[in-house]
């Protein structure tokens, strides 16, 4: 079977399954939310589009089919004033030059794989090295640099974009043809909901996530150290100097990594070399979605709640931002100007037998859901 035929079968299978597919026309006409499609730029004469989703409360999300990037997210503060709370750029060219993964979908494997190697079913695979000496976020041309196929979706109480892509056997060193569909939904409940689904024709690691840098004060409006964060995790994966887990799960209690009760991100950050860039072992993992984190910015009153069905979450405090990137509205992004909460399998799990397995086999389906819910207090 050729790759194109495989991809068509994958898309048809996904369309037939219960994956928040388009509903009937009656529901579409009842939906008061809007989608607008515009040209964002071109890559080698190929048009790149940006989609603007607006819910009934005025919350606005902008997503481009280049990298599945969330370029903008406008949410209100406690006084009803809207600000864009995700770091990014005003134009496509800046995204093409950036190495910060602002707002992107990352994969096949989010986070790091040690030395760019893993062994699966007795065979060693060598991946692209793009974070010396490791493989990071899918390699040199990961999903953050893919031009995704798109489809607009309207369902009851939500509006969205469906992204699809076929990653071919050998892509960045990974085995198997992998068909991926990702749904972004903006709901009337003020949720940005992301659903991931993938199938393969050969066993392969799969770990997809979303890489927005959030700042609830507004993008470029200062650092995020005064944000109050809660993470429902009693343990984290300790790492070596190259940010690869040692395999040990460490209790967060009495360490700077204890966010089991809300505290300011900056409270203990000086005791973490460089800042936080660590995977937290989320409590109550069963494959069902549950609340795993909450962030509050007191001045604006903005609150973000994170729900997921994944076992881990990378908490990153923008440690490698250094003022060399100028973002939207000519705002310069300095160190700690954004935080990421990337729901995931654990880093380097293909090489860690005691970690939850990220291996997807032929006949199986990868499914992952994460919700970022916004409110005020």
C-alpha distance (Angstrom), angle and dihedral (degrees) to the residues before:
residue distance angle dihedral
X1 . . .
X2 3.82 . .
X3 3.78 121.2 .
X4 3.80 94.8 -109.3
X5 3.80 91.7 54.3
X6 3.80 90.0 48.7
X7 3.78 90.6 51.7
X8 3.82 92.9 50.3
X9 3.82 89.9 51.3
X10 3.80 90.1 49.7
X11 3.80 93.5 50.2
X12 3.81 92.2 46.9
X13 3.80 91.2 48.9
X14 3.79 91.8 50.5
X15 3.78 92.2 46.9
X16 3.81 89.8 54.4
X17 3.78 95.4 49.9
X18 3.78 130.0 80.8
X19 3.79 97.4 -91.0
X20 3.79 101.2 130.3
X21 3.80 90.8 -81.9
X22 3.78 121.0 -178.8
X23 3.78 112.3 -69.8
X24 3.74 129.5 -146.0
X25 3.80 124.9 -58.4
X26 3.78 92.4 -102.7
X27 3.80 91.0 63.2
X28 3.80 91.2 46.6
X29 3.79 92.9 55.6
X30 3.79 91.0 47.8
X31 3.78 91.1 55.1
X32 3.82 110.7 97.8
X33 3.77 94.5 -171.4
X34 3.78 121.7 103.9
X35 3.81 141.6 -138.1
X36 3.78 123.8 -162.0
X37 3.81 124.6 -173.7
X38 3.81 123.6 -156.7
X39 3.79 137.3 165.4
X40 3.83 110.4 -98.0
X41 3.80 97.0 -177.0
X42 3.79 142.3 -69.4
X43 3.80 137.3 -83.4
X44 3.81 112.8 -161.8
X45 3.82 89.6 -21.3
X46 3.83 90.7 -51.4
X47 3.79 111.8 127.5
X48 3.80 116.4 -121.8
X49 3.79 116.4 -155.6
X50 3.77 135.1 -154.2
X51 3.80 120.8 -152.7
X52 3.79 122.2 -153.7
X53 3.81 115.2 -153.4
X54 3.81 119.2 -168.4
X55 3.80 125.9 -175.4
X56 3.81 127.5 -154.2
X57 3.83 90.5 -94.1
X58 3.80 94.1 55.3
X59 3.79 96.8 -105.7
X60 3.79 106.3 147.9
X61 3.80 130.4 -159.1
X62 3.80 124.7 -174.1
X63 3.80 118.9 -159.9
X64 3.79 129.6 178.7
X65 3.78 126.6 -156.1
X66 3.81 89.2 -131.2
X67 3.80 102.4 94.6
X68 3.79 91.8 -19.8
X69 3.80 84.8 -90.3
X70 3.78 121.7 -177.5
X71 3.80 96.9 -143.8
X72 3.80 98.7 177.7
X73 3.80 139.7 11.3
X74 3.81 118.0 -174.9
X75 3.81 114.9 -163.7
X76 3.81 131.2 164.7
X77 3.79 128.8 -111.1
X78 3.81 124.5 -138.1
X79 3.82 89.9 -78.3
X80 3.79 94.3 50.2
X81 3.80 95.6 -103.3
X82 3.80 113.5 142.9
X83 3.80 124.7 -138.2
X84 3.78 134.6 171.2
X85 3.81 106.1 -109.8
X86 3.83 102.5 -173.7
X87 3.79 126.1 79.9
X88 3.78 117.4 -122.6
X89 3.78 145.4 105.9
X90 3.79 140.2 -73.9
X91 3.80 95.1 -128.7
X92 3.79 142.3 36.7
X93 3.81 95.4 -118.2
X94 3.81 92.0 65.1
X95 3.80 91.1 51.2
X96 3.80 89.5 51.4
X97 3.83 90.3 54.7
X98 3.81 98.0 42.4
X99 3.81 125.1 96.1
X100 3.81 96.1 -170.9
X101 3.84 98.8 91.6
X102 3.81 91.2 -130.6
X103 3.82 108.3 -167.2
X104 3.81 95.0 -21.0
X105 3.78 136.4 142.3
X106 3.81 106.1 -116.9
X107 3.81 129.5 -158.6
X108 2.99 173.1 25.1
X109 3.75 75.9 -164.6
X110 3.79 119.4 8.3
X111 3.80 114.2 -148.5
X112 3.81 125.7 10.3
X113 3.79 136.0 -31.5
X114 3.81 112.8 -163.5
X115 3.81 115.0 -107.1
X116 3.80 88.7 -15.0
X117 3.81 91.2 -84.2
X118 3.78 139.4 113.7
X119 3.79 136.4 160.5
X120 3.79 120.2 -132.1
X121 3.80 125.2 179.3
X122 3.80 90.3 -12.9
X123 3.81 96.3 -51.3
X124 3.80 125.0 107.8
X125 3.79 117.3 -136.9
X126 3.80 123.8 -160.4
X127 3.78 117.0 -151.1
X128 3.78 131.6 -163.7
X129 3.82 112.8 -79.8
X130 3.80 108.8 -135.1
X131 3.81 101.6 146.6
X132 3.79 100.7 47.4
X133 2.98 118.4 -98.6
X134 3.81 92.3 7.8
X135 3.78 143.6 55.1
X136 3.82 113.2 -111.6
X137 3.82 133.4 -167.5
X138 3.79 96.4 -17.7
X139 3.78 100.1 -44.9
X140 3.77 138.7 -92.4
X141 3.80 93.9 -26.3
X142 3.76 102.8 25.4
X143 3.79 127.4 162.2
X144 3.83 88.9 -79.3
X145 3.84 86.9 71.8
X146 3.82 98.2 42.1
X147 3.79 122.5 110.4
X148 3.79 100.0 -132.3
X149 3.79 126.8 -150.7
X150 3.79 109.8 -116.9
X151 3.78 141.1 -152.8
X152 3.79 127.4 -179.9
X153 3.80 116.3 -125.9
X154 3.81 130.5 -161.0
X155 3.77 120.5 -178.8
X156 3.77 134.3 156.3
X157 3.83 110.2 -60.1
X158 3.82 93.8 -5.4
X159 3.77 142.5 70.4
X160 3.77 125.6 -164.1
X161 3.76 157.0 149.5
X162 3.79 126.9 -107.1
X163 3.82 115.6 -148.8
X164 3.79 122.1 -164.9
X165 3.79 133.8 -176.9
X166 3.80 140.5 164.2
X167 3.81 113.8 -139.4
X168 3.79 105.3 -161.1
X169 3.79 128.0 -134.7
X170 3.83 107.9 -81.0
X171 3.80 94.8 22.6
X172 3.85 105.0 157.5
X173 3.82 86.0 -16.9
X174 3.82 98.2 -56.9
X175 3.81 120.6 134.3
X176 3.78 123.9 -123.5
X177 3.78 138.1 28.7
X178 3.80 104.4 -83.9
X179 3.81 121.2 -161.1
X180 3.81 113.7 -160.0
X181 3.78 133.0 -171.6
X182 3.80 122.1 -177.0
X183 3.79 125.0 -173.4
X184 3.79 121.3 -157.9
X185 3.80 111.9 -165.4
X186 3.80 129.8 -176.5
X187 3.79 108.2 -161.3
X188 3.77 135.0 -160.6
X189 3.82 85.9 -116.7
X190 3.82 88.4 67.9
X191 3.79 94.1 -106.1
X192 3.76 128.3 142.7
X193 3.80 99.5 -151.7
X194 3.80 121.2 -168.6
X195 3.82 121.0 -168.9
X196 3.79 121.9 -173.8
X197 3.78 127.2 -166.2
X198 3.81 131.2 173.7
X199 3.79 141.2 169.6
X200 3.80 131.0 -171.2
X201 3.79 140.6 -165.4
X202 3.82 93.0 -143.3
X203 3.80 133.7 33.6
X204 3.81 111.1 -85.9
X205 3.81 139.7 153.8
X206 3.81 113.3 -100.1
X207 3.79 125.4 -173.5
X208 3.80 116.8 155.0
X209 3.79 127.2 -179.5
X210 3.79 146.1 157.8
X211 3.82 119.7 -107.3
X212 3.80 108.4 -160.7
X213 3.79 118.3 151.0
X214 3.80 105.6 -140.3
X215 3.79 129.0 -157.5
X216 3.79 112.9 174.1
X217 3.82 91.1 -161.1
X218 3.79 88.2 60.6
X219 3.78 134.7 -83.1
X220 3.80 110.0 -62.9
X221 3.81 93.5 5.0
X222 3.80 95.8 119.6
X223 3.78 138.6 -70.5
X224 3.79 126.7 -38.5
X225 3.83 97.6 -131.3
X226 3.82 94.1 110.7
X227 3.81 93.2 53.0
X228 3.80 111.5 111.4
X229 3.80 113.5 -129.3
X230 3.79 134.6 -169.1
X231 3.81 121.1 -171.9
X232 3.80 118.7 -175.4
X233 3.81 95.2 -138.8
X234 3.79 129.1 116.0
X235 3.81 93.3 -171.5
X236 3.79 141.1 34.1
X237 3.80 134.6 -164.6
X238 3.79 109.7 -104.1
X239 3.82 113.5 -140.5
X240 3.79 139.2 -154.3
X241 3.81 126.1 -123.5
X242 3.82 90.5 -76.0
X243 3.83 92.4 53.0
X244 3.81 92.5 -107.6
X245 3.83 116.0 139.3
X246 3.79 115.2 -111.0
X247 3.81 88.8 -146.6
X248 3.80 93.9 -107.4
X249 3.79 121.4 119.6
X250 3.80 110.2 -145.3
X251 3.80 126.3 -156.8
X252 3.82 110.8 -116.2
X253 3.80 93.3 -149.4
X254 3.83 112.5 116.9
X255 3.82 91.7 6.3
X256 3.84 133.2 100.8
X257 3.82 86.3 -104.3
X258 3.79 94.8 68.6
X259 3.81 107.4 114.8
X260 3.80 95.0 146.5
X261 3.81 85.7 116.6
X262 3.78 117.3 39.5
X263 3.79 115.6 -92.8
X264 3.78 136.9 157.9
X265 3.79 113.1 -81.0
X266 3.80 89.3 -129.7
X267 3.81 96.3 51.0
X268 3.81 95.9 94.0
X269 3.80 102.5 6.7
X270 3.81 93.0 110.1
X271 3.81 87.1 65.0
X272 3.84 91.4 58.3
X273 3.79 111.6 74.7
X274 3.80 108.4 -117.7
X275 3.79 92.8 -8.9
X276 3.78 135.6 -79.7
X277 3.81 117.8 -32.7
X278 3.79 100.8 144.5
X279 3.78 141.0 126.1
X280 3.80 115.4 -118.2
X281 3.81 119.3 -150.1
X282 3.79 100.7 -129.6
X283 3.79 118.3 -138.2
X284 3.80 124.2 -118.7
X285 3.80 97.5 23.2
X286 3.81 109.5 179.5
X287 3.80 102.9 137.4
X288 3.82 90.2 -94.6
X289 3.79 122.9 113.2
X290 3.80 116.5 -103.0
X291 3.80 139.8 157.5
X292 3.81 110.3 -82.1
X293 3.80 106.1 163.7
X294 3.78 144.8 13.7
X295 3.80 129.8 -165.1
X296 3.81 125.5 -167.5
X297 3.80 128.7 -173.4
X298 3.80 104.9 -159.8
X299 3.82 99.5 -159.1
X300 3.80 95.5 54.7
X301 3.80 96.3 28.1
X302 3.80 90.5 -132.7
X303 3.80 115.2 150.9
X304 3.80 128.7 -169.6
X305 3.80 121.4 -165.6
X306 3.80 120.1 -165.3
X307 3.81 122.3 -151.9
X308 3.79 125.5 179.1
X309 3.79 145.5 154.1
X310 3.82 93.3 -137.1
X311 3.84 128.1 109.8
X312 3.80 97.1 -131.9
X313 3.78 144.5 31.7
X314 3.79 129.0 -161.5
X315 3.80 112.3 -138.4
X316 3.81 109.4 -159.4
X317 3.80 126.1 175.6
X318 3.80 101.6 -160.5
X319 3.80 92.5 -98.3
X320 3.81 94.5 162.1
X321 3.80 95.6 51.3
X322 3.80 104.1 109.0
X323 3.79 108.8 168.9
X324 3.80 95.0 -91.5
X325 3.81 93.7 108.6
X326 3.80 120.5 71.4
X327 3.77 112.5 -159.4
X328 3.77 139.1 -173.5
X329 3.80 117.0 -21.4
X330 3.83 89.1 11.7
X331 3.80 91.8 -70.7
X332 3.82 113.8 157.7
X333 3.81 115.0 -134.9
X334 3.80 111.4 -136.4
X335 3.79 130.0 -178.0
X336 3.82 113.2 -60.2
X337 3.83 93.0 11.6
X338 3.80 90.5 129.9
X339 3.80 141.4 21.9
X340 3.81 130.2 -146.7
X341 3.79 127.7 -150.5
X342 3.81 103.1 -170.0
X343 3.80 114.2 -176.6
X344 3.79 110.8 -146.9
X345 3.75 154.5 121.9
X346 3.79 111.6 -72.2
X347 3.82 119.4 -78.7
X348 3.81 115.3 -92.2
X349 3.80 92.2 7.6
X350 3.85 92.4 148.9
X351 3.83 85.4 68.2
X352 3.82 97.6 38.0
X353 3.79 112.5 76.7
X354 3.81 93.6 -170.6
X355 3.81 94.3 55.7
X356 3.82 122.6 88.7
X357 3.79 106.4 -81.9
X358 3.80 118.2 -104.5
X359 3.81 94.0 -173.3
X360 3.81 115.3 124.6
X361 3.79 116.1 -163.0
X362 3.79 132.4 -161.7
X363 3.79 109.7 -80.9
X364 3.81 92.9 27.1
X365 3.80 128.2 100.3
X366 3.79 126.5 -136.8
X367 3.80 111.1 -143.0
X368 3.78 128.2 178.0
X369 3.79 131.3 166.1
X370 3.79 129.1 -171.5
X371 3.80 129.0 174.9
X372 3.79 127.7 -163.5
X373 3.80 105.8 -163.9
X374 3.82 121.9 -167.3
X375 3.79 130.4 -153.3
X376 3.82 140.3 138.6
X377 3.75 136.8 -120.0
